[in-house]
């Protein structure tokens, strides 16, 4: 069975490092820019913004194309929080059959499914005798544009 969407690498955040950068605001329009809104709103520390629970947060780098319709592409970095409850509909990092994978979790009538976000892959029904454990819930996707 083709599962793709595997995890290439795992990283832990260095939250003791504070790196504040200017936050330009209030918000920038995606249409025509407003020359009147030319000021800095404050500063932003990406650790504080992206990591709600430092002790239970880790990063993973994605390998594969099974989640492209969810905006997750190869080499993207996912911010994953182990303290969040893995409820149906959330994107999770899980161990399935001995491999780490990223998929959308579906819980239906007591059955667990790992749902890819690509037409090239089939949903995976997690059977009771399968090695399966949710490692955490994906909170953020970081990728270059």
N, CA, C and O atoms as CSV, one atom per row, in Angstrom:
chain,resi,resn,atom,element,x,y,z
A,1,UNK,N,N,0.843,-1.176,0.000
A,1,UNK,CA,C,0.000,0.000,0.000
A,1,UNK,C,C,0.889,1.241,0.000
A,1,UNK,O,O,1.849,1.323,0.767
A,2,UNK,N,N,0.570,2.195,-0.855
A,2,UNK,CA,C,1.343,3.416,-0.995
A,2,UNK,C,C,0.891,4.424,0.058
A,2,UNK,O,O,-0.238,4.912,0.002
A,3,UNK,N,N,1.771,4.745,1.029
A,3,UNK,CA,C,1.380,5.688,2.082
A,3,UNK,C,C,1.991,7.063,1.888
A,3,UNK,O,O,1.391,8.046,2.323
A,4,UNK,N,N,3.153,7.186,1.258
A,4,UNK,CA,C,3.831,8.459,1.034
A,4,UNK,C,C,3.503,9.462,2.140
A,4,UNK,O,O,2.715,9.149,3.033
A,5,UNK,N,N,4.075,10.627,2.102
A,5,UNK,CA,C,3.847,11.592,3.170
A,5,UNK,C,C,4.639,11.232,4.402
A,5,UNK,O,O,4.255,11.556,5.526
A,6,UNK,N,N,5.760,10.552,4.177
A,6,UNK,CA,C,6.571,10.147,5.312
A,6,UNK,C,C,7.362,11.333,5.843
A,6,UNK,O,O,7.405,12.401,5.231
A,7,UNK,N,N,7.976,11.124,6.978
A,7,UNK,CA,C,8.730,12.166,7.655
A,7,UNK,C,C,10.207,11.977,7.339
A,7,UNK,O,O,10.754,10.889,7.520
A,8,UNK,N,N,10.846,13.032,6.871
A,8,UNK,CA,C,12.256,12.983,6.491
A,8,UNK,C,C,13.175,13.188,7.691
A,8,UNK,O,O,14.217,12.539,7.786
A,9,UNK,N,N,12.804,14.084,8.612
A,9,UNK,CA,C,13.655,14.397,9.764
A,9,UNK,C,C,12.800,14.947,10.898
A,9,UNK,O,O,11.713,15.476,10.669
A,10,UNK,N,N,13.306,14.815,12.134
A,10,UNK,CA,C,12.628,15.334,13.324
A,10,UNK,C,C,13.575,16.297,14.026
A,10,UNK,O,O,14.763,16.016,14.177
A,11,UNK,N,N,13.033,17.445,14.455
A,11,UNK,CA,C,13.829,18.457,15.141
A,11,UNK,C,C,13.104,18.895,16.402
A,11,UNK,O,O,11.876,18.837,16.469
A,12,UNK,N,N,13.860,19.333,17.402
A,12,UNK,CA,C,13.238,19.930,18.585
A,12,UNK,C,C,13.533,21.425,18.568
A,12,UNK,O,O,14.620,21.836,18.162
A,13,UNK,N,N,12.570,22.247,19.009
A,13,UNK,CA,C,12.772,23.694,18.972
A,13,UNK,C,C,13.750,24.166,20.041
A,13,UNK,O,O,13.828,23.584,21.123
A,14,UNK,N,N,14.482,25.208,19.734
A,14,UNK,CA,C,15.367,25.855,20.705
A,14,UNK,C,C,14.649,27.109,21.191
A,14,UNK,O,O,14.905,28.212,20.708
A,15,UNK,N,N,13.754,26.925,22.144
A,15,UNK,CA,C,12.913,28.036,22.591
A,15,UNK,C,C,13.629,29.014,23.494
A,15,UNK,O,O,13.110,30.099,23.758
A,16,UNK,N,N,14.818,28.657,23.980
A,16,UNK,CA,C,15.550,29.599,24.820
A,16,UNK,C,C,16.103,30.756,23.985
A,16,UNK,O,O,16.433,31.809,24.530
A,17,UNK,N,N,16.204,30.569,22.685
A,17,UNK,CA,C,16.681,31.613,21.793
A,17,UNK,C,C,15.529,32.552,21.467
A,17,UNK,O,O,14.498,32.119,20.951
A,18,UNK,N,N,15.697,33.820,21.761
A,18,UNK,CA,C,14.687,34.827,21.439
A,18,UNK,C,C,15.203,35.653,20.275
A,18,UNK,O,O,16.267,36.266,20.364
A,19,UNK,N,N,14.471,35.668,19.214
A,19,UNK,CA,C,14.849,36.418,18.031
A,19,UNK,C,C,13.645,37.228,17.587
A,19,UNK,O,O,12.808,36.749,16.822
A,20,UNK,N,N,13.566,38.437,18.061
A,20,UNK,CA,C,12.440,39.305,17.721
A,20,UNK,C,C,12.740,40.040,16.422
A,20,UNK,O,O,13.828,40.583,16.232
A,21,UNK,N,N,11.759,40.046,15.539
A,21,UNK,CA,C,11.859,40.728,14.259
A,21,UNK,C,C,10.724,41.730,14.168
A,21,UNK,O,O,9.691,41.542,14.812
A,22,UNK,N,N,10.885,42.797,13.381
A,22,UNK,CA,C,9.808,43.784,13.250
A,22,UNK,C,C,8.552,43.161,12.655
A,22,UNK,O,O,8.620,42.360,11.722
A,23,UNK,N,N,7.420,43.538,13.203
A,23,UNK,CA,C,6.125,43.114,12.680
A,23,UNK,C,C,5.478,44.336,12.061
A,23,UNK,O,O,5.123,45.281,12.766
A,24,UNK,N,N,5.325,44.321,10.759
A,24,UNK,CA,C,4.733,45.443,10.047
A,24,UNK,C,C,3.229,45.272,10.058
A,24,UNK,O,O,2.719,44.180,9.807
A,25,UNK,N,N,2.521,46.346,10.349
A,25,UNK,CA,C,1.078,46.202,10.451
A,25,UNK,C,C,0.367,47.468,10.078
A,25,UNK,O,O,1.014,48.429,9.663
A,26,UNK,N,N,-0.938,47.510,10.207
A,26,UNK,CA,C,-1.734,46.488,10.868
A,26,UNK,C,C,-1.805,45.197,10.061
A,26,UNK,O,O,-1.421,44.149,10.580
A,27,UNK,N,N,-2.267,45.222,8.848
A,27,UNK,CA,C,-2.255,44.057,7.971
A,27,UNK,C,C,-1.980,44.576,6.576
A,27,UNK,O,O,-2.335,45.707,6.246
A,28,UNK,N,N,-1.347,43.753,5.756
A,28,UNK,CA,C,-1.089,44.206,4.401
A,28,UNK,C,C,-2.143,43.627,3.474
A,28,UNK,O,O,-2.495,42.453,3.587
A,29,UNK,N,N,-2.650,44.445,2.555
A,29,UNK,CA,C,-3.673,43.950,1.635
A,29,UNK,C,C,-3.049,43.058,0.572
A,29,UNK,O,O,-1.904,43.262,0.170
A,30,UNK,N,N,-3.796,42.085,0.131
A,30,UNK,CA,C,-3.329,41.234,-0.955
A,30,UNK,C,C,-3.648,41.877,-2.300
A,30,UNK,O,O,-3.239,41.374,-3.347
A,31,UNK,N,N,-4.376,42.985,-2.270
A,31,UNK,CA,C,-4.704,43.727,-3.491
A,31,UNK,C,C,-3.745,44.884,-3.667
A,31,UNK,O,O,-2.533,44.682,-3.747
A,32,UNK,N,N,-4.279,46.109,-3.728
A,32,UNK,CA,C,-3.447,47.297,-3.914
A,32,UNK,C,C,-2.949,47.802,-2.571
A,32,UNK,O,O,-3.730,47.889,-1.623
A,33,UNK,N,N,-1.659,48.139,-2.465
A,33,UNK,CA,C,-1.104,48.592,-1.187
A,33,UNK,C,C,-1.603,49.979,-0.795
A,33,UNK,O,O,-1.960,50.794,-1.645
A,34,UNK,N,N,-1.619,50.222,0.505
A,34,UNK,CA,C,-2.006,51.520,1.037
A,34,UNK,C,C,-0.752,52.229,1.539
A,34,UNK,O,O,-0.133,51.765,2.496
A,35,UNK,N,N,-0.357,53.356,0.910
A,35,UNK,CA,C,0.845,54.052,1.360
A,35,UNK,C,C,0.683,54.685,2.738
A,35,UNK,O,O,1.681,55.058,3.355
A,36,UNK,N,N,-0.537,54.815,3.235
A,36,UNK,CA,C,-0.773,55.427,4.547
A,36,UNK,C,C,-0.417,54.487,5.691
A,36,UNK,O,O,-0.220,54.947,6.815
A,37,UNK,N,N,-0.328,53.191,5.439
A,37,UNK,CA,C,-0.073,52.223,6.508
A,37,UNK,C,C,1.404,51.848,6.546
A,37,UNK,O,O,1.750,50.668,6.490
A,38,UNK,N,N,2.270,52.847,6.640
A,38,UNK,CA,C,3.709,52.626,6.590
A,38,UNK,C,C,4.322,52.760,7.982
A,38,UNK,O,O,4.977,53.760,8.277
A,39,UNK,N,N,4.112,51.766,8.833
A,39,UNK,CA,C,4.694,51.814,10.172
A,39,UNK,C,C,4.858,50.406,10.715
A,39,UNK,O,O,4.243,49.454,10.235
A,40,UNK,N,N,5.702,50.301,11.727
A,40,UNK,CA,C,5.950,49.018,12.379
A,40,UNK,C,C,5.020,48.897,13.571
A,40,UNK,O,O,4.942,49.799,14.405
A,41,UNK,N,N,4.314,47.776,13.646
A,41,UNK,CA,C,3.336,47.537,14.714
A,41,UNK,C,C,3.999,47.110,16.014
A,41,UNK,O,O,3.502,47.434,17.092
A,42,UNK,N,N,5.085,46.405,15.932
A,42,UNK,CA,C,5.760,45.884,17.120
A,42,UNK,C,C,6.811,44.891,16.687
A,42,UNK,O,O,7.379,45.007,15.601
A,43,UNK,N,N,7.072,43.910,17.540
A,43,UNK,CA,C,8.025,42.868,17.172
A,43,UNK,C,C,7.379,41.505,17.373
A,43,UNK,O,O,6.409,41.355,18.116
A,44,UNK,N,N,7.933,40.538,16.705
A,44,UNK,CA,C,7.369,39.194,16.715
A,44,UNK,C,C,8.493,38.194,16.932
A,44,UNK,O,O,9.491,38.212,16.212
A,45,UNK,N,N,8.337,37.329,17.916
A,45,UNK,CA,C,9.254,36.218,18.141
A,45,UNK,C,C,8.571,34.974,17.589
A,45,UNK,O,O,7.520,34.568,18.086
A,46,UNK,N,N,9.156,34.375,16.577
A,46,UNK,CA,C,8.525,33.212,15.946
A,46,UNK,C,C,8.375,32.041,16.899
A,46,UNK,O,O,7.431,31.262,16.766
A,47,UNK,N,N,9.280,31.895,17.856
A,47,UNK,CA,C,9.112,30.836,18.857
A,47,UNK,C,C,7.816,31.034,19.629
A,47,UNK,O,O,7.051,30.089,19.817
A,48,UNK,N,N,7.571,32.255,20.075
A,48,UNK,CA,C,6.347,32.531,20.833
A,48,UNK,C,C,5.106,32.391,19.961
A,48,UNK,O,O,4.064,31.932,20.428
A,49,UNK,N,N,5.214,32.784,18.699
A,49,UNK,CA,C,4.066,32.751,17.796
A,49,UNK,C,C,3.704,31.331,17.361
A,49,UNK,O,O,2.527,30.978,17.294
A,50,UNK,N,N,4.717,30.524,17.069
A,50,UNK,CA,C,4.478,29.192,16.513
A,50,UNK,C,C,4.392,28.082,17.555
A,50,UNK,O,O,3.830,27.021,17.280
A,51,UNK,N,N,4.944,28.313,18.753
A,51,UNK,CA,C,5.058,27.229,19.731
A,51,UNK,C,C,4.270,27.574,20.987
A,51,UNK,O,O,4.732,28.349,21.825
A,52,UNK,N,N,3.081,26.997,21.113
A,52,UNK,CA,C,2.232,27.252,22.282
A,52,UNK,C,C,2.697,26.458,23.495
A,52,UNK,O,O,2.609,26.943,24.623
A,53,UNK,N,N,3.188,25.252,23.277
A,53,UNK,CA,C,3.602,24.354,24.359
A,53,UNK,C,C,5.019,23.852,24.073
A,53,UNK,O,O,5.182,22.773,23.503
A,54,UNK,N,N,6.051,24.622,24.462
A,54,UNK,CA,C,7.433,24.273,24.109
A,54,UNK,C,C,7.859,22.861,24.506
A,54,UNK,O,O,8.556,22.198,23.737
A,55,UNK,N,N,7.463,22.392,25.669
A,55,UNK,CA,C,7.907,21.076,26.142
A,55,UNK,C,C,7.342,19.932,25.305
A,55,UNK,O,O,7.906,18.837,25.293
A,56,UNK,N,N,6.241,20.174,24.608
A,56,UNK,CA,C,5.610,19.090,23.850
A,56,UNK,C,C,5.599,19.352,22.343
A,56,UNK,O,O,4.870,18.692,21.603
A,57,UNK,N,N,6.396,20.303,21.893
A,57,UNK,CA,C,6.410,20.659,20.473
A,57,UNK,C,C,7.691,20.164,19.811
A,57,UNK,O,O,8.775,20.214,20.392
A,58,UNK,N,N,7.535,19.685,18.578
A,58,UNK,CA,C,8.690,19.308,17.770
A,58,UNK,C,C,8.406,19.665,16.321
A,58,UNK,O,O,7.265,19.937,15.948
A,59,UNK,N,N,9.457,19.662,15.510
A,59,UNK,CA,C,9.344,19.953,14.086
A,59,UNK,C,C,9.663,18.693,13.300
A,59,UNK,O,O,10.485,17.881,13.724
A,60,UNK,N,N,9.011,18.531,12.154
A,60,UNK,CA,C,9.352,17.444,11.237
A,60,UNK,C,C,9.458,18.007,9.828
A,60,UNK,O,O,8.771,18.964,9.471
A,61,UNK,N,N,10.323,17.403,9.040
A,61,UNK,CA,C,10.442,17.773,7.629
A,61,UNK,C,C,9.730,16.693,6.815
A,61,UNK,O,O,9.928,15.500,7.041
A,62,UNK,N,N,8.905,17.123,5.873
A,62,UNK,CA,C,8.044,16.224,5.104
A,62,UNK,C,C,8.788,15.655,3.898
A,62,UNK,O,O,9.589,16.340,3.262
A,63,UNK,N,N,8.508,14.407,3.605
A,63,UNK,CA,C,9.024,13.735,2.423
A,63,UNK,C,C,7.844,13.056,1.743
A,63,UNK,O,O,7.297,12.101,2.294
A,64,UNK,N,N,7.439,13.508,0.581
A,64,UNK,CA,C,6.331,12.880,-0.135
A,64,UNK,C,C,5.263,13.881,-0.528
A,64,UNK,O,O,5.303,15.047,-0.135
A,65,UNK,N,N,4.301,13.398,-1.317
A,65,UNK,CA,C,3.283,14.252,-1.927
A,65,UNK,C,C,1.857,13.931,-1.491
A,65,UNK,O,O,0.913,14.418,-2.113
A,66,UNK,N,N,1.668,13.140,-0.458
A,66,UNK,CA,C,0.315,12.688,-0.122
A,66,UNK,C,C,-0.550,13.748,0.549
A,66,UNK,O,O,-1.740,13.514,0.762
A,67,UNK,N,N,0.020,14.918,0.892
A,67,UNK,CA,C,-0.760,15.948,1.589
A,67,UNK,C,C,-0.787,17.283,0.837
A,67,UNK,O,O,-1.017,18.328,1.445
A,68,UNK,N,N,-0.556,17.256,-0.465
A,68,UNK,CA,C,-0.443,18.497,-1.231
A,68,UNK,C,C,-1.737,19.313,-1.247
A,68,UNK,O,O,-1.679,20.542,-1.279
A,69,UNK,N,N,-2.893,18.666,-1.225
A,69,UNK,CA,C,-4.158,19.417,-1.218
A,69,UNK,C,C,-4.413,20.117,0.115
A,69,UNK,O,O,-5.298,20.967,0.210
A,70,UNK,N,N,-3.648,19.769,1.133
A,70,UNK,CA,C,-3.726,20.459,2.424
A,70,UNK,C,C,-2.638,21.530,2.526
A,70,UNK,O,O,-2.469,22.146,3.578
A,71,UNK,N,N,-1.900,21.750,1.433
A,71,UNK,CA,C,-0.844,22.756,1.437
A,71,UNK,C,C,0.446,22.288,2.071
A,71,UNK,O,O,1.262,23.106,2.498
A,72,UNK,N,N,0.645,20.973,2.140
A,72,UNK,CA,C,1.862,20.393,2.717
A,72,UNK,C,C,2.635,19.711,1.590
A,72,UNK,O,O,2.143,18.786,0.945
A,73,UNK,N,N,3.869,20.199,1.371
A,73,UNK,CA,C,4.670,19.753,0.242
A,73,UNK,C,C,5.995,19.151,0.716
A,73,UNK,O,O,6.382,19.347,1.868
A,74,UNK,N,N,6.706,18.410,-0.172
A,74,UNK,CA,C,8.010,17.866,0.205
A,74,UNK,C,C,8.947,18.971,0.703
A,74,UNK,O,O,8.993,20.063,0.137
A,75,UNK,N,N,9.678,18.673,1.749
A,75,UNK,CA,C,10.639,19.568,2.409
A,75,UNK,C,C,9.993,20.646,3.274
A,75,UNK,O,O,10.712,21.437,3.884
A,76,UNK,N,N,8.664,20.707,3.349
A,76,UNK,CA,C,8.020,21.619,4.297
A,76,UNK,C,C,8.372,21.193,5.714
A,76,UNK,O,O,8.658,20.024,5.972
A,77,UNK,N,N,8.348,22.149,6.618
A,77,UNK,CA,C,8.560,21.851,8.031
A,77,UNK,C,C,7.225,22.009,8.739
A,77,UNK,O,O,6.557,23.033,8.601
A,78,UNK,N,N,6.841,20.993,9.497
A,78,UNK,CA,C,5.595,21.021,10.256
A,78,UNK,C,C,5.907,21.273,11.717
A,78,UNK,O,O,6.844,20.697,12.271
A,79,UNK,N,N,5.118,22.138,12.342
A,79,UNK,CA,C,5.202,22.355,13.782
A,79,UNK,C,C,4.150,21.445,14.396
A,79,UNK,O,O,2.960,21.588,14.112
A,80,UNK,N,N,4.582,20.510,15.237
A,80,UNK,CA,C,3.710,19.465,15.769
A,80,UNK,C,C,3.666,19.569,17.288
A,80,UNK,O,O,4.702,19.687,17.943
A,81,UNK,N,N,2.453,19.524,17.843
A,81,UNK,CA,C,2.257,19.650,19.291
A,81,UNK,C,C,1.677,18.348,19.833
A,81,UNK,O,O,0.573,17.947,19.464
A,82,UNK,N,N,2.429,17.695,20.709
A,82,UNK,CA,C,1.985,16.426,21.303
A,82,UNK,C,C,0.935,16.623,22.391
A,82,UNK,O,O,0.253,15.666,22.761
A,83,UNK,N,N,0.788,17.838,22.911
A,83,UNK,CA,C,-0.159,18.065,24.003
A,83,UNK,C,C,-1.593,18.247,23.506
A,83,UNK,O,O,-2.527,18.216,24.307
A,84,UNK,N,N,-1.781,18.436,22.210
A,84,UNK,CA,C,-3.122,18.630,21.665
A,84,UNK,C,C,-3.799,17.286,21.419
A,84,UNK,O,O,-3.153,16.306,21.047
A,85,UNK,N,N,-5.096,17.262,21.631
A,85,UNK,CA,C,-5.850,16.023,21.428
A,85,UNK,C,C,-6.023,15.759,19.934
A,85,UNK,O,O,-6.460,16.646,19.200
A,86,UNK,N,N,-5.690,14.563,19.476
A,86,UNK,CA,C,-5.837,14.235,18.061
A,86,UNK,C,C,-7.288,13.881,17.720
A,86,UNK,O,O,-7.664,12.709,17.721
A,87,UNK,N,N,-8.084,14.887,17.433
A,87,UNK,CA,C,-9.495,14.677,17.124
A,87,UNK,C,C,-9.682,14.501,15.621
A,87,UNK,O,O,-8.821,14.873,14.823
A,88,UNK,N,N,-10.803,13.937,15.259
A,88,UNK,CA,C,-11.130,13.699,13.862
A,88,UNK,C,C,-11.106,15.015,13.084
A,88,UNK,O,O,-11.648,16.027,13.528
A,89,UNK,N,N,-10.469,14.977,11.918
A,89,UNK,CA,C,-10.370,16.155,11.070
A,89,UNK,C,C,-9.044,16.878,11.169
A,89,UNK,O,O,-8.711,17.675,10.291
A,90,UNK,N,N,-8.278,16.621,12.220
A,90,UNK,CA,C,-6.975,17.269,12.393
A,90,UNK,C,C,-5.906,16.539,11.574
A,90,UNK,O,O,-6.011,15.338,11.323
A,91,UNK,N,N,-4.891,17.277,11.170
A,91,UNK,CA,C,-3.739,16.667,10.511
A,91,UNK,C,C,-2.773,16.255,11.605
A,91,UNK,O,O,-2.445,17.043,12.492
A,92,UNK,N,N,-2.318,15.003,11.533
A,92,UNK,CA,C,-1.475,14.451,12.594
A,92,UNK,C,C,-0.202,13.841,12.021
A,92,UNK,O,O,-0.132,13.473,10.848
A,93,UNK,N,N,0.794,13.747,12.884
A,93,UNK,CA,C,1.973,12.931,12.609
A,93,UNK,C,C,1.773,11.663,13.421
A,93,UNK,O,O,1.541,11.716,14.629
A,94,UNK,N,N,1.865,10.522,12.745
A,94,UNK,CA,C,1.578,9.246,13.406
A,94,UNK,C,C,2.592,8.193,12.975
A,94,UNK,O,O,3.224,8.291,11.923
A,95,UNK,N,N,2.721,7.185,13.829
A,95,UNK,CA,C,3.456,5.985,13.445
A,95,UNK,C,C,2.416,5.016,12.900
A,95,UNK,O,O,1.441,4.687,13.576
A,96,UNK,N,N,2.635,4.566,11.678
A,96,UNK,CA,C,1.758,3.567,11.086
A,96,UNK,C,C,2.641,2.467,10.513
A,96,UNK,O,O,3.459,2.707,9.625
A,97,UNK,N,N,2.465,1.282,11.025
A,97,UNK,CA,C,3.208,0.116,10.540
A,97,UNK,C,C,4.722,0.359,10.576
A,97,UNK,O,O,5.445,-0.011,9.651
A,98,UNK,N,N,5.185,0.988,11.664
A,98,UNK,CA,C,6.611,1.189,11.870
A,98,UNK,C,C,7.213,2.414,11.210
A,98,UNK,O,O,8.415,2.646,11.342
A,99,UNK,N,N,6.410,3.215,10.496
A,99,UNK,CA,C,6.929,4.402,9.821
A,99,UNK,C,C,6.166,5.639,10.256
A,99,UNK,O,O,4.962,5.586,10.503
A,100,UNK,N,N,6.888,6.768,10.347
A,100,UNK,CA,C,6.223,8.038,10.626
A,100,UNK,C,C,5.563,8.548,9.357
A,100,UNK,O,O,6.137,8.469,8.271
A,101,UNK,N,N,4.358,9.068,9.502
A,101,UNK,CA,C,3.635,9.613,8.363
A,101,UNK,C,C,2.822,10.814,8.814
A,101,UNK,O,O,2.552,10.978,10.003
A,102,UNK,N,N,2.436,11.651,7.866
A,102,UNK,CA,C,1.541,12.772,8.147
A,102,UNK,C,C,0.286,12.581,7.302
A,102,UNK,O,O,0.362,12.412,6.085
A,103,UNK,N,N,-0.867,12.611,7.964
A,103,UNK,CA,C,-2.160,12.418,7.303
A,103,UNK,C,C,-3.240,13.134,8.112
A,103,UNK,O,O,-3.019,13.542,9.253
A,104,UNK,N,N,-4.410,13.275,7.493
A,104,UNK,CA,C,-5.568,13.788,8.217
A,104,UNK,C,C,-6.211,12.615,8.957
A,104,UNK,O,O,-6.449,11.558,8.372
A,105,UNK,N,N,-6.487,12.807,10.232
A,105,UNK,CA,C,-7.082,11.758,11.060
A,105,UNK,C,C,-8.599,11.793,10.920
A,105,UNK,O,O,-9.224,12.851,10.996
A,106,UNK,N,N,-9.169,10.623,10.715
A,106,UNK,CA,C,-10.629,10.499,10.682
A,106,UNK,C,C,-11.002,9.399,11.667
A,106,UNK,O,O,-10.495,8.280,11.589
A,107,UNK,N,N,-11.892,9.732,12.591
A,107,UNK,CA,C,-12.382,8.744,13.555
A,107,UNK,C,C,-13.872,8.602,13.303
A,107,UNK,O,O,-14.638,9.558,13.431
A,108,UNK,N,N,-14.268,7.383,12.941
A,108,UNK,CA,C,-15.661,7.148,12.571
A,108,UNK,C,C,-16.125,5.823,13.169
A,108,UNK,O,O,-15.587,4.764,12.849
A,109,UNK,N,N,-17.110,5.895,14.024
A,109,UNK,CA,C,-17.670,4.703,14.689
A,109,UNK,C,C,-16.574,3.851,15.335
A,109,UNK,O,O,-16.567,2.626,15.213
A,110,UNK,N,N,-15.657,4.520,16.020
A,110,UNK,CA,C,-14.601,3.818,16.736
A,110,UNK,C,C,-13.443,3.348,15.879
A,110,UNK,O,O,-12.481,2.787,16.403
A,111,UNK,N,N,-13.511,3.563,14.571
A,111,UNK,CA,C,-12.419,3.180,13.670
A,111,UNK,C,C,-11.582,4.408,13.337
A,111,UNK,O,O,-12.100,5.513,13.176
A,112,UNK,N,N,-10.279,4.186,13.238
A,112,UNK,CA,C,-9.348,5.245,12.878
A,112,UNK,C,C,-8.940,5.104,11.412
A,112,UNK,O,O,-8.659,4.006,10.930
A,113,UNK,N,N,-8.917,6.230,10.724
A,113,UNK,CA,C,-8.483,6.281,9.334
A,113,UNK,C,C,-7.403,7.344,9.198
A,113,UNK,O,O,-7.458,8.374,9.870
A,114,UNK,N,N,-6.432,7.106,8.342
A,114,UNK,CA,C,-5.442,8.105,7.965
A,114,UNK,C,C,-5.751,8.492,6.520
A,114,UNK,O,O,-5.628,7.684,5.600
A,115,UNK,N,N,-6.155,9.749,6.348
A,115,UNK,CA,C,-6.654,10.206,5.056
A,115,UNK,C,C,-5.602,11.083,4.372
A,115,UNK,O,O,-5.212,12.116,4.915
A,116,UNK,N,N,-5.141,10.678,3.186
A,116,UNK,CA,C,-4.217,11.531,2.442
A,116,UNK,C,C,-4.979,12.691,1.801
A,116,UNK,O,O,-6.191,12.608,1.602
A,117,UNK,N,N,-4.279,13.746,1.488
A,117,UNK,CA,C,-4.866,14.896,0.800
A,117,UNK,C,C,-4.274,14.959,-0.610
A,117,UNK,O,O,-3.671,15.953,-1.012
A,118,UNK,N,N,-4.468,13.868,-1.340
A,118,UNK,CA,C,-4.007,13.740,-2.719
A,118,UNK,C,C,-4.824,12.630,-3.363
A,118,UNK,O,O,-5.123,11.617,-2.730
A,119,UNK,N,N,-5.179,12.827,-4.618
A,119,UNK,CA,C,-5.953,11.807,-5.332
A,119,UNK,C,C,-5.116,10.578,-5.676
A,119,UNK,O,O,-5.664,9.548,-6.069
A,120,UNK,N,N,-3.804,10.676,-5.532
A,120,UNK,CA,C,-2.913,9.570,-5.883
A,120,UNK,C,C,-2.776,8.519,-4.792
A,120,UNK,O,O,-2.123,7.498,-5.002
A,121,UNK,N,N,-3.380,8.750,-3.634
A,121,UNK,CA,C,-3.219,7.851,-2.494
A,121,UNK,C,C,-4.574,7.480,-1.920
A,121,UNK,O,O,-5.517,8.271,-1.950
A,122,UNK,N,N,-4.655,6.270,-1.399
A,122,UNK,CA,C,-5.888,5.759,-0.812
A,122,UNK,C,C,-5.915,6.003,0.694
A,122,UNK,O,O,-4.864,6.012,1.335
A,123,UNK,N,N,-7.102,6.201,1.267
A,123,UNK,CA,C,-7.214,6.265,2.732
A,123,UNK,C,C,-6.741,4.955,3.353
A,123,UNK,O,O,-6.861,3.888,2.751
A,124,UNK,N,N,-6.207,5.052,4.553
A,124,UNK,CA,C,-5.686,3.884,5.259
A,124,UNK,C,C,-6.564,3.615,6.466
A,124,UNK,O,O,-6.691,4.463,7.350
A,125,UNK,N,N,-7.167,2.438,6.506
A,125,UNK,CA,C,-7.932,2.022,7.681
A,125,UNK,C,C,-6.950,1.397,8.666
A,125,UNK,O,O,-6.225,0.462,8.325
A,126,UNK,N,N,-6.932,1.917,9.877
A,126,UNK,CA,C,-6.011,1.419,10.895
A,126,UNK,C,C,-6.669,0.236,11.598
A,126,UNK,O,O,-7.663,0.401,12.305
A,127,UNK,N,N,-6.116,-0.947,11.404
A,127,UNK,CA,C,-6.656,-2.153,12.029
A,127,UNK,C,C,-6.086,-2.325,13.430
A,127,UNK,O,O,-5.016,-1.802,13.741
A,128,UNK,N,N,-6.793,-3.048,14.261
A,128,UNK,CA,C,-6.390,-3.219,15.663
A,128,UNK,C,C,-5.016,-3.853,15.814
A,128,UNK,O,O,-4.305,-3.560,16.775
A,129,UNK,N,N,-4.632,-4.715,14.884
A,129,UNK,CA,C,-3.344,-5.401,14.998
A,129,UNK,C,C,-2.195,-4.627,14.337
A,129,UNK,O,O,-1.074,-5.130,14.260
A,130,UNK,N,N,-2.470,-3.413,13.865
A,130,UNK,CA,C,-1.449,-2.588,13.219
A,130,UNK,C,C,-0.720,-1.739,14.246
A,130,UNK,O,O,-1.326,-1.240,15.194
A,131,UNK,N,N,0.585,-1.576,14.053
A,131,UNK,CA,C,1.380,-0.674,14.883
A,131,UNK,C,C,0.953,0.754,14.542
A,131,UNK,O,O,1.285,1.262,13.470
A,132,UNK,N,N,0.215,1.403,15.453
A,132,UNK,CA,C,-0.314,2.743,15.191
A,132,UNK,C,C,-0.297,3.572,16.462
A,132,UNK,O,O,-0.741,3.126,17.521
A,133,UNK,N,N,0.226,4.791,16.339
A,133,UNK,CA,C,0.210,5.732,17.459
A,133,UNK,C,C,0.300,7.145,16.897
A,133,UNK,O,O,1.152,7.431,16.055
A,134,UNK,N,N,-0.580,8.026,17.365
A,134,UNK,CA,C,-0.498,9.430,16.972
A,134,UNK,C,C,0.596,10.081,17.804
A,134,UNK,O,O,0.582,9.994,19.032
A,135,UNK,N,N,1.543,10.731,17.139
A,135,UNK,CA,C,2.645,11.408,17.825
A,135,UNK,C,C,2.304,12.844,18.162
A,135,UNK,O,O,2.844,13.398,19.120
A,136,UNK,N,N,1.418,13.458,17.393
A,136,UNK,CA,C,1.061,14.839,17.673
A,136,UNK,C,C,0.203,15.433,16.578
A,136,UNK,O,O,0.023,14.845,15.511
A,137,UNK,N,N,-0.326,16.623,16.868
A,137,UNK,CA,C,-1.202,17.340,15.949
A,137,UNK,C,C,-0.388,18.442,15.264
A,137,UNK,O,O,0.352,19.180,15.915
A,138,UNK,N,N,-0.538,18.538,13.952
A,138,UNK,CA,C,0.158,19.574,13.187
A,138,UNK,C,C,-0.536,20.910,13.425
A,138,UNK,O,O,-1.744,21.039,13.230
A,139,UNK,N,N,0.247,21.904,13.850
A,139,UNK,CA,C,-0.287,23.243,14.132
A,139,UNK,C,C,0.043,24.243,13.031
A,139,UNK,O,O,-0.756,25.123,12.714
A,140,UNK,N,N,1.216,24.096,12.460
A,140,UNK,CA,C,1.692,25.043,11.454
A,140,UNK,C,C,2.455,24.303,10.363
A,140,UNK,O,O,3.052,23.253,10.598
A,141,UNK,N,N,2.418,24.883,9.159
A,141,UNK,CA,C,3.212,24.409,8.031
A,141,UNK,C,C,4.127,25.558,7.618
A,141,UNK,O,O,3.667,26.680,7.405
A,142,UNK,N,N,5.415,25.274,7.506
A,142,UNK,CA,C,6.379,26.289,7.094
A,142,UNK,C,C,6.982,25.847,5.770
A,142,UNK,O,O,7.586,24.778,5.680
A,143,UNK,N,N,6.815,26.677,4.740
A,143,UNK,CA,C,7.473,26.375,3.467
A,143,UNK,C,C,7.851,27.656,2.729
A,143,UNK,O,O,7.268,28.719,2.939
A,144,UNK,N,N,8.830,27.516,1.874
A,144,UNK,CA,C,9.276,28.650,1.070
A,144,UNK,C,C,8.271,28.916,-0.035
A,144,UNK,O,O,7.571,28.013,-0.495
A,145,UNK,N,N,8.213,30.168,-0.449
A,145,UNK,CA,C,7.339,30.521,-1.574
A,145,UNK,C,C,8.172,30.941,-2.762
A,145,UNK,O,O,7.625,31.278,-3.812
